[in-house]
């Protein structure tokens, strides 16, 4: 039976032999392992570099994640906001509430939030980025170079028996 399980495709083998049900068809980052990538929360050193990353959505969820970089080059995702159906002003208020008392080296967001969609000039409206800036949240445009991003994610998620992952989640 074990010999037959060992011959299964990677995703089925991980599920049936290793009992790893975090795998699914179409999964891109197959190196993900709950045992390796999730850590117990701990108090972050004040000197760790902190940054935020934001992906906008209203009908689709908006997501903001908070990260800290330690002295060994490991990145910890220590907080997340994942909401649906809120206006930009509401999201900004919540991000500010959740960020209270912290200082960030930078915050990045999908470049689409900087787009002027036409009516903003004509009718005096603001871009999404300008609305966040009005609330004191200054985003830089993130890179949309997907292949580069995938390579970096693979690099940071990678682990083996001798190497710990460089991206960890509370």
C-alpha positions, 0 to 999 in steps of 0.5 A: 500500500505504501509503495503505491502511495509513493507513486502517486502524483505529488499533491495526492501523495502529500494528502494520502501519505503525509496527511497534508490536506493543505494541498489542492489541484492548481496550487502554485506554491506546493512547498507550503507546509503548515508545520514549517510556515506557521509560527506561534506569535511572539513580540516583535523587536522594535528594531525590526523593519516593518512594512505593509502590503495592500491589495484593493477590493470592494466586491472582491475582498481587500487585503492588507498584510503587516510584515516584519523583517528580522536580523536573519532576513526572515519575514514574518506576516504578523497581522492581516485585514481581509474585508469585503464590501467596504469603501476606501475610507472605511478600509483606511480607518481600519488599517489606521486602527490596526496600525496604531503605535507602529512605524513602517519603513514603507507600504506598497499596494497594487499599482491599480490604486494609483490609476486615474480612471477619467472622472477623477480629473473631470469631477474633482474626485480622488484616486484610491491612493489619494483617498488613502493618503488623505487618511495618512496612509502613503502607498508606493506602487508595488511591482506587477512583474508576476514571474519575478514575484513568483520566484521571490515567493518560491525562494522565501517559502522554500525549506528543506531539512537543513534550511528554514523558510524565510517567510513565516506567518503568525 
